[in-house]
Amino acid sequence: MTENVSLPFELSSESLNGWLNSLNTLAPASAANQLNRAIKQLNSLDAPAATVLPLLINLTPLTLHLSNALYLLTRAEPDILANSKTLKIAKLSIQLLRHLALGFCRVAESRPLDAAPLQMAIFYGLQLAGHCLRGSSLFYEMPSATLWKKSGVLYTIAAKHHLLHEAVSVKPQEFKQLTSIEAVIKRNLLFAICMPCRYANPDIIQLFQLANQHQQRLQIGTQPIRDYNFYWDLNNQPCPAKRAAETLPSGSVSIISEDLGNALQLGEIQTALKPGIPVRLGLHLVSYRNVFKSVEVGPVKPAHLLEGFVGICAQLQGLDKLSKIMNLSAQTSRGKPVPADMTLIPLEHEKSFFKPLNAIVTDALHYDSHLNLLRTNSKQFLVAESAAAYCLTGDLALLCRDQQPSQLVIIRQQGVYEDVTLILLEPIIGSLSICDVIDTEKTSQKALLISAESDSPEVVLASGKYGLGSKITAQYDKSFFLKACMESNAYFARFKISFEV
């Protein structure tokens, strides 16, 4: 019998079951801490995959139970960040699922394994990755980038060994609704593209159930098609097609969600989601087709679009400097003294910021960013037409119009209609400002603050890895804490925040 001094049990099912029974007498948080430590130790062992796999399977029911128990413990706390103990419990709830999922991934990547245990390892790994994604959403934590990459590896292995469609029989009740590896992959992809962090906790739970029940309505494939509306590149979380009518990138999985989106909009699917959410979700899953169709004939409004977090920050910083110079000039004209450490003359490298607005935008983009805003019946979205598709769906942009403040928007969708590209923009409502912050590597970065003076301030940061409760140190303003992730992708990360008192 194999023993290991760092593990609280021997590498046998009998020994493991005895140890699991001992955890039943502990409080959920204490039991979860011991379980999480044991899973990490088991994952680090240099033991045969065939020996480790049954142990990981036996650990799964208690892991699911304790993760849910920890989630329920935190629900009594109105503000998780206000209590460091509650924040640790929230993170532990997610870590349990993540570490066990990674254990199954490690086993599946090991050699050799016969087809049946390999199929089981992949199935359990993807199931736990999906439940971890659900847990992260419930706590408004960023999804695990590592688990999405590992999910891509598991998908590739399953496809190579022709295991995607084979039936799987498992014991955990939480896993029984789905009976194949492909079904689990579709569930995870569908839940992710629903953007669950945009909803309240009860609706996130219902969205996961919706994905469980209706994942079969999702179409996925690897053929180089053009009529997909989402895709998964196997290294990151799934995202909308970057441009309209663009061939599926090589090595990616296409996702077509229109069947489910139409059913939600028509009320063919009964859900426990709050009223209005099924239609809103359906609109998203059909790529906002109804908004594009609502474009009305009439006068257009010219505008410019500056895309990308870096360019937006440079533009806003330049406008902020210009505003300060104008204010100082006004003070001088009224006879007020100007502070000795400030100047009204821009430095040579700053002069580009003081050109006319349209020139600023065009210089920054290096291509024609001119577009026309069209009339629609939508109050939430703007639709613009452009002669050429230059922007990327999902990216952040700054909408610039004459005689109006610049407006931060997200490029939600693009479509080609009669050789004209239509771009769907979702405005981010609230006052906009820019500040300098220090990132985790102690380097200076920019942050976009939204409604900083309100009761619900937000921040948009450059794409990266951020944790719930992390403190972002501002150089010249109030530092703040990340309360809840609202959206994250390859272009930016958006959070609700609370300022340091």
Secondary structure, 3 states (H helix, E strand, C coil): CCCCCCCCCCCCHHHHHHHHHHHCCCCHHHHHHHHHHHHHHHHHCCCCHHHHHHHHHHHHHHHHHHHHHHHHHHCCCCCHHHCHHHHHHHHHHHHHHHHHHHHHHHHHHCCCCCHHHHHHHHHHHHHHHHHHHHHHHHCCCCCCHHHHHHHHHHHHHHHHCCCCCCCCCCCCHHHCCCCCHHHHHHHHHHHHHCCHHHCCHHHHHHHHHHHHHHHHHCEEECCCCCCCCEEECCCCCCEECCCCCCCCCCCCEEEECHHHHHHHHCCCCCCCCCCCHHHHHHHHHCCCHHHHHCCEEEEEEEEEEEECHHHHHHHHHHHHHHHHHHHHHHHHHCCCCCCCCCCCCCCHHHHHHHCCHHHHHHHHHCCCCEEEEEECCCCCCEEEEECCCCCCCCCEEEEECCCCCCEEEEEEEEEEECCEEEEEEEECCCCEEEEEEECCCCCEEEEEEECCCCCCCEEEEECCCCCCCCEEEECCCCCEEEEEEEEECCCEEEEEEEECC
